[in-house]
Amino acid sequence: MILLFALILGLIAFNAKVMSRYYMTLMGFDQAARVYAEQIAVTEQSLNGRAGDTVSTNVTVRNVGNFIWPAEGANPVHMSYHLFGQHGRVVVNDGLRRDLPNDLRPGQRATISLGIKLPKKPGDYTVEVDMVQEGVTWFGQKGGKTFSLGVQVGGNS
C-alpha cells in the first residue's frame, strides 16, 4: 500500500514538473525554450507601385511555434518586413509594423493587411515579410521561415 501511494505521489510530481515546463514555455516565461516558428502566406507573387508610396497586401501568418504571441504588453509580436535592393543590399531593415488582431496561440492564424513603404528610388526590390517580437528578436533570426516577394517601384510621372 505504501509503495502504491509513493508511486502515485511520484507520478503527480513528475506530471506537475512536465506541465509546469509546458505552461512556462507556452506563456512565454521560459525564453530559452521558445521556438520562433511562423508560416507566412501572401497571395501576390509581386507588388508594384510608385516611388514613395505605401502599398498594402494581405498576409496570413500561422503560429507554428510553442508559445503564445502577445498582441500587447511589453514585448508584443508584430508583422513587419525588410526591404532589399539589388545584390541583397538592405534598403529598409525595420519596416512598418502591423499589430496582431489578438494574442495568437500555437496553431492559430491571422490575416493582416501589411503596409509597405516603397523607396523613393525606382527599381526592383525584394520584400522579406517576417514577424518580430519587439525588444527581443526577429523570428527569421531565430530560424523562422520568412516570405519574400518582388516589388517593382516606378517613377512618379
Rosetta constraint file for C-alpha pairs under 8 A:
AtomPair CA 1 CA 5 HARMONIC 6.26 0.50
AtomPair CA 2 CA 6 HARMONIC 6.13 0.50
AtomPair CA 3 CA 7 HARMONIC 6.11 0.50
AtomPair CA 4 CA 8 HARMONIC 6.21 0.50
AtomPair CA 5 CA 9 HARMONIC 6.23 0.50
AtomPair CA 6 CA 10 HARMONIC 6.04 0.50
AtomPair CA 7 CA 11 HARMONIC 6.21 0.50
AtomPair CA 8 CA 12 HARMONIC 6.22 0.50
AtomPair CA 9 CA 13 HARMONIC 6.16 0.50
AtomPair CA 10 CA 14 HARMONIC 6.10 0.50
AtomPair CA 11 CA 15 HARMONIC 6.00 0.50
AtomPair CA 12 CA 16 HARMONIC 6.09 0.50
AtomPair CA 13 CA 17 HARMONIC 6.26 0.50
AtomPair CA 14 CA 18 HARMONIC 6.28 0.50
AtomPair CA 15 CA 19 HARMONIC 5.96 0.50
AtomPair CA 16 CA 20 HARMONIC 5.79 0.50
AtomPair CA 17 CA 21 HARMONIC 6.28 0.50
AtomPair CA 18 CA 22 HARMONIC 6.30 0.50
AtomPair CA 19 CA 23 HARMONIC 5.95 0.50
AtomPair CA 20 CA 24 HARMONIC 6.00 0.50
AtomPair CA 21 CA 25 HARMONIC 6.23 0.50
AtomPair CA 21 CA 30 HARMONIC 7.98 0.50
AtomPair CA 22 CA 26 HARMONIC 6.00 0.50
AtomPair CA 23 CA 27 HARMONIC 5.97 0.50
AtomPair CA 24 CA 28 HARMONIC 6.17 0.50
AtomPair CA 24 CA 29 HARMONIC 5.08 0.50
AtomPair CA 24 CA 30 HARMONIC 5.46 0.50
AtomPair CA 25 CA 29 HARMONIC 5.85 0.50
AtomPair CA 25 CA 30 HARMONIC 4.91 0.50
AtomPair CA 25 CA 31 HARMONIC 7.15 0.50
AtomPair CA 25 CA 33 HARMONIC 6.21 0.50
AtomPair CA 25 CA 34 HARMONIC 6.31 0.50
AtomPair CA 25 CA 66 HARMONIC 6.85 0.50
AtomPair CA 25 CA 67 HARMONIC 5.85 0.50
AtomPair CA 26 CA 66 HARMONIC 5.84 0.50
AtomPair CA 26 CA 67 HARMONIC 3.95 0.50
AtomPair CA 26 CA 68 HARMONIC 5.80 0.50
AtomPair CA 27 CA 67 HARMONIC 5.89 0.50
AtomPair CA 27 CA 68 HARMONIC 5.91 0.50
AtomPair CA 28 CA 34 HARMONIC 7.10 0.50
AtomPair CA 28 CA 67 HARMONIC 5.57 0.50
AtomPair CA 28 CA 68 HARMONIC 6.63 0.50
AtomPair CA 30 CA 34 HARMONIC 6.81 0.50
AtomPair CA 34 CA 65 HARMONIC 7.42 0.50
AtomPair CA 34 CA 66 HARMONIC 6.24 0.50
AtomPair CA 34 CA 67 HARMONIC 6.43 0.50
AtomPair CA 35 CA 65 HARMONIC 4.95 0.50
AtomPair CA 35 CA 66 HARMONIC 5.60 0.50
AtomPair CA 35 CA 67 HARMONIC 7.30 0.50
AtomPair CA 35 CA 142 HARMONIC 7.87 0.50
AtomPair CA 36 CA 64 HARMONIC 7.96 0.50
AtomPair CA 36 CA 65 HARMONIC 5.42 0.50
AtomPair CA 36 CA 66 HARMONIC 7.69 0.50
AtomPair CA 36 CA 139 HARMONIC 5.32 0.50
AtomPair CA 36 CA 140 HARMONIC 7.95 0.50
AtomPair CA 36 CA 142 HARMONIC 6.07 0.50
AtomPair CA 36 CA 143 HARMONIC 6.82 0.50
AtomPair CA 36 CA 144 HARMONIC 5.67 0.50
AtomPair CA 37 CA 63 HARMONIC 6.56 0.50
AtomPair CA 37 CA 64 HARMONIC 5.13 0.50
AtomPair CA 37 CA 65 HARMONIC 4.43 0.50
AtomPair CA 37 CA 66 HARMONIC 7.99 0.50
AtomPair CA 37 CA 139 HARMONIC 6.87 0.50
AtomPair CA 37 CA 143 HARMONIC 7.00 0.50
AtomPair CA 37 CA 144 HARMONIC 4.59 0.50
AtomPair CA 37 CA 145 HARMONIC 6.90 0.50
AtomPair CA 38 CA 61 HARMONIC 6.68 0.50
AtomPair CA 38 CA 62 HARMONIC 5.75 0.50
AtomPair CA 38 CA 63 HARMONIC 5.19 0.50
AtomPair CA 38 CA 64 HARMONIC 5.28 0.50
AtomPair CA 38 CA 65 HARMONIC 6.66 0.50
AtomPair CA 38 CA 131 HARMONIC 7.70 0.50
AtomPair CA 38 CA 139 HARMONIC 7.60 0.50
AtomPair CA 38 CA 144 HARMONIC 5.63 0.50
AtomPair CA 38 CA 145 HARMONIC 6.03 0.50
AtomPair CA 38 CA 146 HARMONIC 7.58 0.50
AtomPair CA 39 CA 61 HARMONIC 5.52 0.50
AtomPair CA 39 CA 62 HARMONIC 5.06 0.50
AtomPair CA 39 CA 63 HARMONIC 6.79 0.50
AtomPair CA 39 CA 64 HARMONIC 6.75 0.50
AtomPair CA 39 CA 145 HARMONIC 6.50 0.50
AtomPair CA 39 CA 146 HARMONIC 7.65 0.50
AtomPair CA 40 CA 59 HARMONIC 6.91 0.50
AtomPair CA 40 CA 60 HARMONIC 5.75 0.50
AtomPair CA 40 CA 61 HARMONIC 4.53 0.50
AtomPair CA 40 CA 62 HARMONIC 6.61 0.50
AtomPair CA 40 CA 129 HARMONIC 7.81 0.50
AtomPair CA 40 CA 130 HARMONIC 7.96 0.50
AtomPair CA 40 CA 145 HARMONIC 7.53 0.50
AtomPair CA 40 CA 146 HARMONIC 6.71 0.50
AtomPair CA 40 CA 147 HARMONIC 6.03 0.50
AtomPair CA 41 CA 59 HARMONIC 5.84 0.50
AtomPair CA 41 CA 60 HARMONIC 5.20 0.50
AtomPair CA 41 CA 61 HARMONIC 6.47 0.50
AtomPair CA 41 CA 147 HARMONIC 7.11 0.50
AtomPair CA 42 CA 57 HARMONIC 7.46 0.50
AtomPair CA 42 CA 58 HARMONIC 6.44 0.50
AtomPair CA 42 CA 59 HARMONIC 4.89 0.50
AtomPair CA 42 CA 60 HARMONIC 6.53 0.50
AtomPair CA 42 CA 147 HARMONIC 7.85 0.50
AtomPair CA 43 CA 58 HARMONIC 7.33 0.50
AtomPair CA 43 CA 59 HARMONIC 7.50 0.50
AtomPair CA 44 CA 57 HARMONIC 7.64 0.50
AtomPair CA 44 CA 149 HARMONIC 7.94 0.50
AtomPair CA 45 CA 149 HARMONIC 5.77 0.50
AtomPair CA 45 CA 150 HARMONIC 6.95 0.50
AtomPair CA 46 CA 149 HARMONIC 5.36 0.50
AtomPair CA 46 CA 150 HARMONIC 4.62 0.50
AtomPair CA 46 CA 151 HARMONIC 5.59 0.50
AtomPair CA 46 CA 152 HARMONIC 7.73 0.50
AtomPair CA 47 CA 55 HARMONIC 7.90 0.50
AtomPair CA 47 CA 149 HARMONIC 7.56 0.50
AtomPair CA 47 CA 150 HARMONIC 6.30 0.50
AtomPair CA 47 CA 151 HARMONIC 4.64 0.50
AtomPair CA 47 CA 152 HARMONIC 6.31 0.50
AtomPair CA 48 CA 55 HARMONIC 7.81 0.50
AtomPair CA 48 CA 151 HARMONIC 5.33 0.50
AtomPair CA 48 CA 152 HARMONIC 4.57 0.50
AtomPair CA 48 CA 153 HARMONIC 5.71 0.50
AtomPair CA 48 CA 154 HARMONIC 7.54 0.50
AtomPair CA 49 CA 53 HARMONIC 6.66 0.50
AtomPair CA 49 CA 54 HARMONIC 7.82 0.50
AtomPair CA 49 CA 55 HARMONIC 6.70 0.50
AtomPair CA 49 CA 118 HARMONIC 7.47 0.50
AtomPair CA 49 CA 151 HARMONIC 7.90 0.50
AtomPair CA 49 CA 152 HARMONIC 6.63 0.50
AtomPair CA 49 CA 153 HARMONIC 5.26 0.50
AtomPair CA 49 CA 154 HARMONIC 6.15 0.50
AtomPair CA 50 CA 118 HARMONIC 7.42 0.50
AtomPair CA 50 CA 122 HARMONIC 7.61 0.50
AtomPair CA 50 CA 153 HARMONIC 5.39 0.50
AtomPair CA 50 CA 154 HARMONIC 4.73 0.50
AtomPair CA 50 CA 155 HARMONIC 5.66 0.50
AtomPair CA 50 CA 156 HARMONIC 5.75 0.50
AtomPair CA 51 CA 118 HARMONIC 5.84 0.50
AtomPair CA 51 CA 119 HARMONIC 5.66 0.50
AtomPair CA 51 CA 120 HARMONIC 4.49 0.50
AtomPair CA 51 CA 121 HARMONIC 5.98 0.50
AtomPair CA 51 CA 122 HARMONIC 5.80 0.50
AtomPair CA 51 CA 153 HARMONIC 5.62 0.50
AtomPair CA 51 CA 154 HARMONIC 5.81 0.50
AtomPair CA 51 CA 155 HARMONIC 5.63 0.50
AtomPair CA 51 CA 156 HARMONIC 6.13 0.50
AtomPair CA 52 CA 117 HARMONIC 6.68 0.50
AtomPair CA 52 CA 118 HARMONIC 5.07 0.50
AtomPair CA 52 CA 119 HARMONIC 5.29 0.50
AtomPair CA 52 CA 120 HARMONIC 4.62 0.50
AtomPair CA 52 CA 121 HARMONIC 7.91 0.50
AtomPair CA 53 CA 117 HARMONIC 6.04 0.50
AtomPair CA 53 CA 118 HARMONIC 5.50 0.50
AtomPair CA 53 CA 119 HARMONIC 7.83 0.50
AtomPair CA 54 CA 115 HARMONIC 6.17 0.50
AtomPair CA 54 CA 116 HARMONIC 5.30 0.50
AtomPair CA 54 CA 117 HARMONIC 4.26 0.50
AtomPair CA 54 CA 118 HARMONIC 5.78 0.50
AtomPair CA 55 CA 115 HARMONIC 5.62 0.50
AtomPair CA 55 CA 116 HARMONIC 5.28 0.50
AtomPair CA 55 CA 117 HARMONIC 6.58 0.50
AtomPair CA 55 CA 118 HARMONIC 7.34 0.50
AtomPair CA 56 CA 113 HARMONIC 6.21 0.50
AtomPair CA 56 CA 114 HARMONIC 5.38 0.50
AtomPair CA 56 CA 115 HARMONIC 4.35 0.50
AtomPair CA 56 CA 116 HARMONIC 6.05 0.50
AtomPair CA 57 CA 113 HARMONIC 5.56 0.50
AtomPair CA 57 CA 114 HARMONIC 5.48 0.50
AtomPair CA 57 CA 115 HARMONIC 6.78 0.50
AtomPair CA 58 CA 111 HARMONIC 6.47 0.50
AtomPair CA 58 CA 112 HARMONIC 5.59 0.50
AtomPair CA 58 CA 113 HARMONIC 4.43 0.50
AtomPair CA 58 CA 114 HARMONIC 6.13 0.50
AtomPair CA 59 CA 111 HARMONIC 5.44 0.50
AtomPair CA 59 CA 112 HARMONIC 5.31 0.50
AtomPair CA 59 CA 113 HARMONIC 6.21 0.50
AtomPair CA 59 CA 114 HARMONIC 6.61 0.50
AtomPair CA 60 CA 109 HARMONIC 6.84 0.50
AtomPair CA 60 CA 110 HARMONIC 5.61 0.50
AtomPair CA 60 CA 111 HARMONIC 4.14 0.50
AtomPair CA 60 CA 112 HARMONIC 6.32 0.50
AtomPair CA 61 CA 109 HARMONIC 5.44 0.50
AtomPair CA 61 CA 110 HARMONIC 5.59 0.50
AtomPair CA 61 CA 111 HARMONIC 6.39 0.50
AtomPair CA 61 CA 112 HARMONIC 8.00 0.50
AtomPair CA 62 CA 106 HARMONIC 7.92 0.50
AtomPair CA 62 CA 107 HARMONIC 6.40 0.50
AtomPair CA 62 CA 108 HARMONIC 5.70 0.50
AtomPair CA 62 CA 109 HARMONIC 4.05 0.50
AtomPair CA 62 CA 110 HARMONIC 6.62 0.50
AtomPair CA 63 CA 69 HARMONIC 7.71 0.50
AtomPair CA 63 CA 104 HARMONIC 6.65 0.50
AtomPair CA 63 CA 105 HARMONIC 6.74 0.50
AtomPair CA 63 CA 106 HARMONIC 5.00 0.50
AtomPair CA 63 CA 107 HARMONIC 5.36 0.50
AtomPair CA 63 CA 108 HARMONIC 5.76 0.50
AtomPair CA 63 CA 109 HARMONIC 6.23 0.50
AtomPair CA 64 CA 106 HARMONIC 5.58 0.50
AtomPair CA 64 CA 107 HARMONIC 5.63 0.50
AtomPair CA 65 CA 106 HARMONIC 5.83 0.50
AtomPair CA 65 CA 107 HARMONIC 7.94 0.50
AtomPair CA 66 CA 106 HARMONIC 5.83 0.50
AtomPair CA 67 CA 105 HARMONIC 6.71 0.50
AtomPair CA 67 CA 106 HARMONIC 6.23 0.50
AtomPair CA 68 CA 103 HARMONIC 6.59 0.50
AtomPair CA 68 CA 104 HARMONIC 5.59 0.50
AtomPair CA 68 CA 105 HARMONIC 4.44 0.50
AtomPair CA 68 CA 106 HARMONIC 6.18 0.50
AtomPair CA 69 CA 76 HARMONIC 7.17 0.50
AtomPair CA 69 CA 77 HARMONIC 5.82 0.50
AtomPair CA 69 CA 103 HARMONIC 5.51 0.50
AtomPair CA 69 CA 104 HARMONIC 5.05 0.50
AtomPair CA 69 CA 105 HARMONIC 6.44 0.50
AtomPair CA 70 CA 75 HARMONIC 7.41 0.50
AtomPair CA 70 CA 76 HARMONIC 5.03 0.50
AtomPair CA 70 CA 77 HARMONIC 5.79 0.50
AtomPair CA 70 CA 102 HARMONIC 7.43 0.50
AtomPair CA 70 CA 103 HARMONIC 4.70 0.50
AtomPair CA 70 CA 104 HARMONIC 6.79 0.50
AtomPair CA 71 CA 76 HARMONIC 5.09 0.50
AtomPair CA 71 CA 77 HARMONIC 5.81 0.50
AtomPair CA 71 CA 78 HARMONIC 7.41 0.50
AtomPair CA 71 CA 99 HARMONIC 6.61 0.50
AtomPair CA 71 CA 100 HARMONIC 5.29 0.50
AtomPair CA 71 CA 101 HARMONIC 6.94 0.50
AtomPair CA 71 CA 102 HARMONIC 5.31 0.50
AtomPair CA 71 CA 103 HARMONIC 4.85 0.50
AtomPair CA 71 CA 104 HARMONIC 7.63 0.50
AtomPair CA 72 CA 76 HARMONIC 4.86 0.50
AtomPair CA 72 CA 77 HARMONIC 7.67 0.50
AtomPair CA 72 CA 103 HARMONIC 7.82 0.50
AtomPair CA 75 CA 133 HARMONIC 5.93 0.50
AtomPair CA 75 CA 134 HARMONIC 4.97 0.50
AtomPair CA 75 CA 135 HARMONIC 6.09 0.50
AtomPair CA 75 CA 136 HARMONIC 7.17 0.50
AtomPair CA 76 CA 133 HARMONIC 5.66 0.50
AtomPair CA 76 CA 134 HARMONIC 5.79 0.50
AtomPair CA 77 CA 99 HARMONIC 7.42 0.50
AtomPair CA 77 CA 100 HARMONIC 7.12 0.50
AtomPair CA 77 CA 131 HARMONIC 6.74 0.50
AtomPair CA 77 CA 132 HARMONIC 5.52 0.50
AtomPair CA 77 CA 133 HARMONIC 4.24 0.50
AtomPair CA 77 CA 134 HARMONIC 6.25 0.50
AtomPair CA 78 CA 97 HARMONIC 6.00 0.50
AtomPair CA 78 CA 98 HARMONIC 5.56 0.50
AtomPair CA 78 CA 99 HARMONIC 5.13 0.50
AtomPair CA 78 CA 100 HARMONIC 6.14 0.50
AtomPair CA 78 CA 131 HARMONIC 5.73 0.50
AtomPair CA 78 CA 132 HARMONIC 5.41 0.50
AtomPair CA 78 CA 133 HARMONIC 6.42 0.50
AtomPair CA 78 CA 134 HARMONIC 7.41 0.50
AtomPair CA 79 CA 97 HARMONIC 5.72 0.50
AtomPair CA 79 CA 98 HARMONIC 5.14 0.50
AtomPair CA 79 CA 99 HARMONIC 6.64 0.50
AtomPair CA 79 CA 100 HARMONIC 7.39 0.50
AtomPair CA 79 CA 114 HARMONIC 7.43 0.50
AtomPair CA 79 CA 129 HARMONIC 7.41 0.50
AtomPair CA 79 CA 130 HARMONIC 6.10 0.50
AtomPair CA 79 CA 131 HARMONIC 4.57 0.50
AtomPair CA 79 CA 132 HARMONIC 6.32 0.50
AtomPair CA 80 CA 94 HARMONIC 7.26 0.50
AtomPair CA 80 CA 95 HARMONIC 5.51 0.50
AtomPair CA 80 CA 96 HARMONIC 5.76 0.50
AtomPair CA 80 CA 97 HARMONIC 4.85 0.50
AtomPair CA 80 CA 98 HARMONIC 6.46 0.50
AtomPair CA 80 CA 114 HARMONIC 7.38 0.50
AtomPair CA 80 CA 129 HARMONIC 5.98 0.50
AtomPair CA 80 CA 130 HARMONIC 5.63 0.50
AtomPair CA 80 CA 131 HARMONIC 5.98 0.50
AtomPair CA 80 CA 132 HARMONIC 6.92 0.50
AtomPair CA 81 CA 93 HARMONIC 7.45 0.50
AtomPair CA 81 CA 94 HARMONIC 6.51 0.50
AtomPair CA 81 CA 95 HARMONIC 4.94 0.50
AtomPair CA 81 CA 96 HARMONIC 7.14 0.50
AtomPair CA 81 CA 97 HARMONIC 7.99 0.50
AtomPair CA 81 CA 116 HARMONIC 7.86 0.50
AtomPair CA 81 CA 127 HARMONIC 6.44 0.50
AtomPair CA 81 CA 128 HARMONIC 5.32 0.50
AtomPair CA 81 CA 129 HARMONIC 4.34 0.50
AtomPair CA 81 CA 130 HARMONIC 5.47 0.50
AtomPair CA 81 CA 131 HARMONIC 7.80 0.50
AtomPair CA 82 CA 90 HARMONIC 7.47 0.50
AtomPair CA 82 CA 91 HARMONIC 7.77 0.50
AtomPair CA 82 CA 92 HARMONIC 5.54 0.50
AtomPair CA 82 CA 93 HARMONIC 4.80 0.50
AtomPair CA 82 CA 94 HARMONIC 5.96 0.50
AtomPair CA 82 CA 95 HARMONIC 5.80 0.50
AtomPair CA 82 CA 127 HARMONIC 5.82 0.50
AtomPair CA 82 CA 128 HARMONIC 5.14 0.50
AtomPair CA 82 CA 129 HARMONIC 6.68 0.50
AtomPair CA 82 CA 130 HARMONIC 7.77 0.50
AtomPair CA 83 CA 90 HARMONIC 6.18 0.50
AtomPair CA 83 CA 91 HARMONIC 5.43 0.50
AtomPair CA 83 CA 92 HARMONIC 4.83 0.50
AtomPair CA 83 CA 93 HARMONIC 6.49 0.50
AtomPair CA 83 CA 95 HARMONIC 7.46 0.50
AtomPair CA 83 CA 125 HARMONIC 6.89 0.50
AtomPair CA 83 CA 126 HARMONIC 5.80 0.50
AtomPair CA 83 CA 127 HARMONIC 4.64 0.50
AtomPair CA 83 CA 128 HARMONIC 6.34 0.50
AtomPair CA 84 CA 88 HARMONIC 5.43 0.50
AtomPair CA 84 CA 89 HARMONIC 5.36 0.50
AtomPair CA 84 CA 90 HARMONIC 4.58 0.50
AtomPair CA 84 CA 91 HARMONIC 5.20 0.50
AtomPair CA 84 CA 92 HARMONIC 6.90 0.50
AtomPair CA 84 CA 125 HARMONIC 5.63 0.50
AtomPair CA 84 CA 126 HARMONIC 5.09 0.50
AtomPair CA 84 CA 127 HARMONIC 6.38 0.50
AtomPair CA 84 CA 128 HARMONIC 7.90 0.50
AtomPair CA 85 CA 89 HARMONIC 5.11 0.50
AtomPair CA 85 CA 90 HARMONIC 6.33 0.50
AtomPair CA 85 CA 91 HARMONIC 6.09 0.50
AtomPair CA 85 CA 124 HARMONIC 6.79 0.50
AtomPair CA 85 CA 125 HARMONIC 4.73 0.50
AtomPair CA 85 CA 126 HARMONIC 6.48 0.50
AtomPair CA 86 CA 124 HARMONIC 7.23 0.50
AtomPair CA 86 CA 125 HARMONIC 6.71 0.50
AtomPair CA 91 CA 119 HARMONIC 7.91 0.50
AtomPair CA 95 CA 116 HARMONIC 7.15 0.50
AtomPair CA 95 CA 117 HARMONIC 7.54 0.50
AtomPair CA 96 CA 115 HARMONIC 6.65 0.50
AtomPair CA 96 CA 116 HARMONIC 6.54 0.50
AtomPair CA 96 CA 117 HARMONIC 7.20 0.50
AtomPair CA 97 CA 114 HARMONIC 7.80 0.50
AtomPair CA 97 CA 115 HARMONIC 8.00 0.50
AtomPair CA 98 CA 112 HARMONIC 7.40 0.50
AtomPair CA 98 CA 113 HARMONIC 7.66 0.50
AtomPair CA 98 CA 114 HARMONIC 6.30 0.50
AtomPair CA 98 CA 115 HARMONIC 7.76 0.50
AtomPair CA 100 CA 104 HARMONIC 7.85 0.50
AtomPair CA 100 CA 110 HARMONIC 7.41 0.50
AtomPair CA 100 CA 112 HARMONIC 7.36 0.50
AtomPair CA 101 CA 110 HARMONIC 7.38 0.50
AtomPair CA 101 CA 112 HARMONIC 8.00 0.50
AtomPair CA 104 CA 108 HARMONIC 5.72 0.50
AtomPair CA 104 CA 109 HARMONIC 6.90 0.50
AtomPair CA 104 CA 110 HARMONIC 7.86 0.50
AtomPair CA 118 CA 153 HARMONIC 7.03 0.50
AtomPair CA 119 CA 153 HARMONIC 7.60 0.50
AtomPair CA 121 CA 153 HARMONIC 7.48 0.50
AtomPair CA 121 CA 155 HARMONIC 7.64 0.50
AtomPair CA 122 CA 152 HARMONIC 7.65 0.50
AtomPair CA 122 CA 153 HARMONIC 4.74 0.50
AtomPair CA 122 CA 154 HARMONIC 4.88 0.50
AtomPair CA 122 CA 155 HARMONIC 5.56 0.50
AtomPair CA 123 CA 152 HARMONIC 6.00 0.50
AtomPair CA 123 CA 153 HARMONIC 5.15 0.50
AtomPair CA 123 CA 154 HARMONIC 6.60 0.50
AtomPair CA 124 CA 150 HARMONIC 7.22 0.50
AtomPair CA 124 CA 151 HARMONIC 5.88 0.50
AtomPair CA 124 CA 152 HARMONIC 4.68 0.50
AtomPair CA 124 CA 153 HARMONIC 6.18 0.50
AtomPair CA 125 CA 150 HARMONIC 5.87 0.50
AtomPair CA 125 CA 151 HARMONIC 5.01 0.50
AtomPair CA 125 CA 152 HARMONIC 6.26 0.50
AtomPair CA 125 CA 153 HARMONIC 7.55 0.50
AtomPair CA 126 CA 148 HARMONIC 6.54 0.50
AtomPair CA 126 CA 149 HARMONIC 5.69 0.50
AtomPair CA 126 CA 150 HARMONIC 4.55 0.50
AtomPair CA 126 CA 151 HARMONIC 5.70 0.50
AtomPair CA 127 CA 148 HARMONIC 5.47 0.50
AtomPair CA 127 CA 149 HARMONIC 5.44 0.50
AtomPair CA 127 CA 150 HARMONIC 6.26 0.50
AtomPair CA 127 CA 151 HARMONIC 6.82 0.50
AtomPair CA 128 CA 146 HARMONIC 6.36 0.50
AtomPair CA 128 CA 147 HARMONIC 5.50 0.50
AtomPair CA 128 CA 148 HARMONIC 4.31 0.50
AtomPair CA 128 CA 149 HARMONIC 6.71 0.50
AtomPair CA 129 CA 146 HARMONIC 5.70 0.50
AtomPair CA 129 CA 147 HARMONIC 5.12 0.50
AtomPair CA 129 CA 148 HARMONIC 6.18 0.50
AtomPair CA 130 CA 138 HARMONIC 7.02 0.50
AtomPair CA 130 CA 139 HARMONIC 6.58 0.50
AtomPair CA 130 CA 140 HARMONIC 6.50 0.50
AtomPair CA 130 CA 145 HARMONIC 7.87 0.50
AtomPair CA 130 CA 146 HARMONIC 5.11 0.50
AtomPair CA 130 CA 147 HARMONIC 6.90 0.50
AtomPair CA 131 CA 138 HARMONIC 6.05 0.50
AtomPair CA 131 CA 139 HARMONIC 5.55 0.50
AtomPair CA 131 CA 140 HARMONIC 7.59 0.50
AtomPair CA 132 CA 136 HARMONIC 7.81 0.50
AtomPair CA 132 CA 137 HARMONIC 5.88 0.50
AtomPair CA 132 CA 138 HARMONIC 4.21 0.50
AtomPair CA 132 CA 139 HARMONIC 5.75 0.50
AtomPair CA 133 CA 137 HARMONIC 5.45 0.50
AtomPair CA 133 CA 138 HARMONIC 6.25 0.50
AtomPair CA 133 CA 139 HARMONIC 7.49 0.50
AtomPair CA 137 CA 141 HARMONIC 6.96 0.50
AtomPair CA 137 CA 142 HARMONIC 7.55 0.50
AtomPair CA 138 CA 142 HARMONIC 7.06 0.50
AtomPair CA 139 CA 143 HARMONIC 6.55 0.50
AtomPair CA 139 CA 144 HARMONIC 4.92 0.50
AtomPair CA 139 CA 145 HARMONIC 7.79 0.50
AtomPair CA 139 CA 146 HARMONIC 7.97 0.50
AtomPair CA 140 CA 144 HARMONIC 4.33 0.50
AtomPair CA 140 CA 145 HARMONIC 6.03 0.50
AtomPair CA 140 CA 146 HARMONIC 5.95 0.50
